[in-house]
Structures are given as structure tokens and as C-alpha cells.
Amino acid sequence: MKSKFFATMALTFLLVGSTAIPSLADVSKDAVLILNIGKPTMQVSGVEKKLDSQNEVTPVLVNDTAVVPIRAIIEALGGKVQWEYKERKVTISYNNKVVEFWLNKRNARVNGKEMDAKIAPKSINGRTMIPLRFVSEGLGLCVNWEGSTKAISVSSSSDYVAIVGSSEVKKAEYNIFLSSAKNNIMNSISQNPNGEISEGNIWDTQIDGMKAGDLAKQTALVYARQQKIFLSYAKENKVTLSNEDLKSIDTSISEMINQEGGKEAAEKKIKENSNVNLSEYTAFLIDNQLVNKYLDGV
């Protein structure tokens, strides 16, 4: 497993080896919440927090819809939740958007528009349980469901493609692996003169019963997930980057920018290669350095 991982990483850097990377200070990450059906806590950007002050209420499924105690979730993202006892009404606001519910009623109001929430809010153990996807989408939040682990992620942006444990695979990370996978498959096709290449689109070429394009996507996701797993191990084992590690990255930044003839040219190059920007690639590079350091240790 280790040798395959390093081979893929080496291929990644061959693809973007002449690309510049911005200062480490440019990297920023939005909050990502991950919940599990039946679990009384949630992960907020990797930090475990209670969903309920009494730790008695957990997300549950009602007609295949996740309903949750909403206050802790919305407040963790910077929103507000108000309860009006007389009307038995919940008002949830986030980023200038408002969703209103009434206890035991399916009708809701999203930014002033009447809508059917399909699932009525219910009171469980003294807590009002709200259909998570309906309220999240009404507020412009992004929700992702991982059926195998019954995990749900909520974030302010849709820049992820999969959940791995308590983390998400960002689109930028996936795109870098996809670029590697596509390059590898292209080389394989060109070096196999006996293979049948699709006349319409090379990515329709069949490889082991699968279209080349689908194989590239599948391969990219496998390695992106694998990196997230190794990254979680690195953090669990308190592996950190030293000042020398960070200095090495900064040195490579300067060298690559000079090679491309400036930051703007470097930005264009990496966008063409992997469909990511310099800040996204920087985040990937730091995580990759951490993973490699962990693997070297084991």
C-alpha cells in the first residue's frame, strides 16, 4: 500500500512540478460539521462537540430523512436559532437567509416563501428536531450523506466530494489526484499499441471493462480517500511539520515562481494542470508533507 501511495504522489508532482505555490499564510479552511445517526456529538472541523447540552438527543432517521437538534449545528456555523414558545415556532437564520418552522407542522417558510418540509418538526426528549437537509438547503448550506457510515456533513460550501471518517475530501484535493490519474491512464493507452482507442473520445476507451474516464475518477477518489486516512493517522500520532519542513516548502515556492516567470503565470499553470488555485494546492502540499512524514515514521 505504501509504495503505491508514493508512486501516485510522485506522479502528482511530475504533473505540477513547475508550478509555483503561494505563501503558507494564504491557506484557509471553512468550518465543516460531521454528524452520525445515533451519536450525541458532532465534529466541527475535527473538534468533537456536544449536539445537546444534556447529551441526550442524537440525530435520527424519520422516513429516510435525518432530523436533528438544530441549535448547536447552526450556531457552530455562525447562525442563530430562536424559539417562540407561544407560537411553538423555530426561526433559523444564517447569512441573511431565514427558515421558519412550526412544531408538528409540515408547512415551513423559506425566506418568506411557503414550502412543504415533508417532515414536521417533532419534540424528542424536550428538544425540537428539525429535518436537516431541508433547513440546510434553505439556508444555502451544503449537505452530504455517507450511507455506509450513516454520516452527514454540513458546510458553507460544496467544495467536497466524499466523507472519510470525520473529514471531507475537498474538490481541490480530488482534482489533483484526478489530474494524476488521467495522466497515468493517457500514458498507459499510448504505450499499448494493441489497445482499441475510442475514435470519438479517448476517455470512452474501454480499460478492463470500464471507460477510461470513469476509471480515472474512481482511481482519484480511492487515492484521495487513502490520503485522508493517512492524514488522520498522522494527526492522531501528533505528527507535525518542523520549521525546516516549512522552510523547505517556502524555498520551493520561490524557485517555482521564478521558473514560471511570476506568480500570475504560476497560477495559470496549476489551473490548467489540476483545476485548482495556488492556495488550494498549498493546502494539499502541506497535508501531503504531513502524510509522508507519518509514513516515513512507520
C-alpha positions in Angstrom: 0.0 0.0 0.0 2.8 2.4 0.9 4.7 2.0 -2.4 1.5 2.6 -4.4 0.7 5.7 -2.4 4.2 7.2 -3.0 4.1 6.3 -6.7 0.8 8.3 -7.1 2.2 11.2 -5.1 5.4 11.2 -7.3 3.2 11.3 -10.4 1.2 14.2 -8.9 4.4 16.3 -8.5 5.6 15.4 -12.0 2.4 17.0 -13.3 2.7 20.2 -11.4 6.5 20.2 -10.7 7.0 23.5 -12.4 4.1 25.2 -10.7 4.5 27.8 -8.0 2.9 27.7 -4.6 1.8 30.7 -2.5 2.8 31.6 1.0 1.7 29.3 3.7 -0.3 32.1 5.3 -2.6 32.1 2.3 -4.2 28.8 3.3 -7.7 29.0 5.0 -10.3 26.4 5.7 -14.1 26.8 6.2 -15.8 25.0 9.1 -17.1 21.5 8.3 -19.6 19.7 10.6 -19.9 16.0 10.6 -22.7 14.1 12.4 -23.6 10.5 12.7 -27.1 9.0 13.2 -27.4 7.9 16.8 -24.3 9.8 18.0 -24.8 12.6 20.5 -21.7 14.6 19.4 -20.5 16.2 16.2 -17.1 17.0 14.7 -16.6 20.7 14.0 -13.6 21.0 11.7 -12.1 17.9 13.5 -13.0 19.1 17.1 -15.7 17.0 18.9 -18.5 19.0 20.4 -21.9 18.1 22.0 -25.1 18.3 19.9 -27.1 18.9 23.1 -26.2 20.3 26.5 -27.7 17.3 28.2 -26.1 14.8 25.7 -29.5 13.0 25.5 -30.6 13.8 21.9 -29.0 12.3 18.8 -29.7 12.6 15.0 -32.3 10.1 14.0 -33.9 8.9 10.7 -37.5 9.6 10.0 -38.8 8.2 6.7 -35.1 8.1 5.5 -34.7 11.8 6.4 -32.3 12.9 9.1 -33.8 15.1 11.8 -31.6 16.8 14.3 -31.4 19.1 17.3 -30.6 22.1 15.2 -29.3 24.8 17.6 -25.8 23.6 18.1 -25.3 22.9 14.4 -26.4 26.3 13.2 -24.6 28.2 16.0 -21.4 26.3 15.1 -21.7 27.7 11.6 -22.3 31.2 12.9 -26.1 31.3 12.5 -28.9 31.9 15.0 -31.9 29.9 16.3 -34.9 31.4 18.1 -37.7 29.6 19.8 -41.1 31.3 20.2 -43.0 29.4 22.9 -46.4 30.9 22.3 -46.5 30.1 18.6 -44.3 26.9 19.0 -42.2 28.3 16.2 -38.5 27.9 15.4 -36.8 30.7 13.4 -33.4 29.8 12.0 -31.2 32.4 10.3 -27.9 32.2 8.6 -26.1 34.5 6.2 -29.2 36.8 5.6 -31.4 33.7 4.9 -34.3 32.6 7.2 -36.2 29.4 7.6 -39.2 29.2 9.9 -40.8 26.0 11.3 -43.8 25.3 13.5 -43.8 22.3 15.8 -45.7 19.3 14.4 -46.5 21.1 11.1 -45.0 20.2 7.7 -45.5 23.7 6.3 -42.5 25.9 6.6 -41.4 29.3 5.4 -38.1 29.7 3.5 -37.1 33.4 3.0 -40.8 34.3 3.2 -41.9 31.6 0.7 -44.3 28.9 1.9 -42.9 25.4 1.4 -43.7 21.8 2.4 -40.9 20.4 4.5 -42.2 16.8 4.0 -41.2 16.0 7.6 -42.8 18.0 10.5 -40.5 19.1 13.4 -41.0 17.0 16.4 -40.2 17.3 20.1 -37.9 14.5 21.4 -36.7 14.5 25.0 -37.7 18.1 25.2 -35.7 19.1 22.1 -37.2 20.3 18.8 -35.9 18.0 16.0 -35.7 19.6 12.5 -35.2 17.9 9.1 -31.6 18.7 8.4 -31.4 18.7 4.7 -34.5 20.9 4.2 -33.3 23.6 6.6 -29.6 23.4 5.4 -30.5 23.8 1.7 -33.0 26.6 2.6 -30.1 28.5 4.3 -27.7 27.9 1.4 -25.6 25.3 3.2 -24.3 22.1 1.7 -25.2 18.6 3.0 -23.6 15.3 2.1 -24.8 11.8 3.2 -22.5 8.8 3.5 -24.8 5.8 3.7 -22.2 3.2 4.7 -21.3 5.0 7.9 -24.6 7.0 8.3 -22.5 10.1 8.5 -23.8 13.6 7.5 -21.6 16.6 6.7 -22.7 20.2 6.7 -20.7 23.1 5.4 -21.0 26.6 4.0 -19.6 25.5 0.6 -19.9 22.5 -1.7 -16.2 22.0 -2.2 -16.1 18.4 -1.2 -16.8 15.1 -2.9 -16.8 12.5 -0.1 -16.7 11.9 3.6 -13.8 9.9 5.2 -14.2 9.4 8.9 -14.6 12.9 10.4 -13.1 14.6 7.4 -14.1 15.5 3.9 -12.3 15.1 0.6 -12.2 18.5 -0.9 -12.8 19.0 -4.6 -9.4 20.6 -4.9 -7.7 17.5 -3.4 -9.7 15.2 -5.6 -8.9 17.3 -8.8 -5.2 17.0 -8.1 -5.4 13.2 -7.8 -7.7 13.2 -10.9 -5.1 15.0 -12.9 -2.5 12.4 -11.9 -4.8 9.5 -12.7 -5.7 10.9 -16.1 -2.1 11.4 -17.0 -1.2 7.9 -15.9 -4.0 6.4 -18.0 -3.1 8.5 -21.0 0.5 7.2 -20.8 -0.8 3.6 -20.4 -3.1 4.0 -23.5 -0.3 5.5 -25.6 2.1 2.7 -24.6 -0.3 0.0 -25.6 -0.4 -0.1 -29.4 -2.7 -3.2 -29.4 -5.4 -1.5 -27.5 -8.6 -0.1 -29.1 -8.8 3.6 -28.7 -12.3 5.2 -29.0 -12.5 7.4 -32.1 -14.9 9.9 -30.6 -13.3 10.5 -27.2 -10.2 8.9 -25.8 -11.9 8.8 -22.4 -14.5 6.4 -23.8 -11.8 3.9 -24.4 -12.6 0.6 -22.6 -10.0 -0.5 -20.0 -10.8 -3.7 -18.1 -14.5 -3.3 -18.9 -14.6 0.3 -17.8 -14.4 3.6 -19.6 -11.1 5.3 -19.2 -12.8 8.5 -17.9 -14.7 6.5 -15.2 -11.5 4.6 -14.3 -9.6 7.9 -13.8 -12.4 9.2 -11.5 -12.5 6.0 -9.5 -8.7 5.9 -9.1 -8.6 9.6 -8.0 -11.2 9.0 -5.3 -9.5 5.9 -4.0 -6.2 7.7 -3.5 -7.9 10.9 -2.2 -9.7 8.8 0.5 -6.4 7.0 1.3 -4.6 10.2 1.8 -7.3 11.4 4.2 -7.0 8.2 6.2 -3.2 8.6 6.5 -3.7 12.2 7.4 -6.0 11.3 10.3 -3.3 8.8 11.5 -0.7 11.5 11.3 -2.8 13.8 13.4 -3.7 11.1 15.9 0.0 10.4 16.4 0.7 14.1 16.8 3.0 14.3 13.7 3.8 17.9 12.9 5.9 19.7 10.4 9.1 21.2 11.7 10.4 24.7 10.9 12.8 23.0 8.4 9.9 21.3 6.7 8.0 24.6 6.3 11.2 26.4 5.2 11.7 23.7 2.5 8.2 24.4 1.2 8.8 28.1 1.2 12.1 27.6 -0.7 10.4 25.5 -3.3 7.7 28.2 -3.7 10.3 30.9 -4.6 12.0 28.6 -7.0 8.8 27.6 -8.8 7.6 31.1 -9.1 10.9 32.1 -10.6 10.7 29.2 -13.0 7.3 30.2 -14.3 8.2 33.8 -14.6 5.9 35.2 -11.8 3.0 34.3 -9.6 0.3 35.0 -12.2 1.9 32.6 -14.7 2.2 30.0 -12.0 -1.4 30.4 -11.0 -2.4 29.9 -14.7 -0.2 26.8 -15.0 -1.6 25.0 -12.0 -5.1 25.9 -13.0 -4.5 24.3 -16.4 -2.9 21.2 -14.9 -5.2 20.4 -12.0 -8.1 22.8 -12.0 -7.1 24.2 -8.6 -5.7 27.6 -7.4 -2.4 28.2 -5.7 -3.9 28.3 -2.2 -5.7 25.0 -2.7 -2.6 23.4 -3.9 -0.6 24.8 -1.0 -3.1 23.2 1.4 -2.7 19.9 -0.5 1.1 20.2 -0.3 1.1 20.7 3.4 -1.2 17.8 4.1 0.9 15.6 1.7 4.1 16.6 3.6 2.5 15.6 6.8 1.3 12.2 5.4 4.8 11.4 4.0 6.4 12.3 7.4 4.0 10.0 9.1 4.6 7.1 6.7 8.4 7.6 7.0 8.0 7.1 10.7 6.1 3.8 10.4 
